[in-house]
Amino acid sequence: MATAQDALQFRPTAIAWARFAAVVLMGLGAVAVGEARGDDLETMAGTWRVTSLDLNGQRNDSDDVRKVTVVNEPNGNWTLLVDGNEIAKGTSSIDSATNPKQVNLTISQSNDGNNVGRTYEGIYELGEKTRRVCLALDGGERPTQFFSAAASGHALVTYEKVE
């Protein structure tokens, strides 16, 4: 089975993008049983394809990025796939009553064993067929805006719903 680094071979920042996929993409598409129930959970259930990634201000919207999908279950479990290969699993919790809405993701399993048990804090916004998530990658403070500046430690991901 492929690892995140094997599956995502991004050009100048291959290690950074692989880490991004392995750490962040796993749960970004997910929400879970948490503070919020209802419309957001229902809307997020299904398969979501990544359309662009911004890591520390560097954008990647290449075809490689579009190989990354997250399958969300209504109970909050999620599975990260890269080019159809399972890379990781986990759970998340959301708080849709905040502005911006908040998400916390926890990695429960990954092919390379990295970051298992680690929780990341972020924000999300949700449309019917699109969504954006911004996360603090290195244990930093939760982002307050959907923006990933150079050296911010933030990742911004844009998704489109596949099914």
Secondary structure, 3 states (H helix, E strand, C coil): CCCHHHHCCCCCCHHHHHHHHHHHHHHHCCCCCCCCCCHHHHHHCEEEEEEEEEECCEEECCCCHHHEEEEECCCCEEEEEECCEEEEEEEEEEECCCCCEEEEEEEEEECCCCCCCCEEEEEEEECCCEEEEEEECCCCCCCCCCCCCCCCCEEEEEEEECC
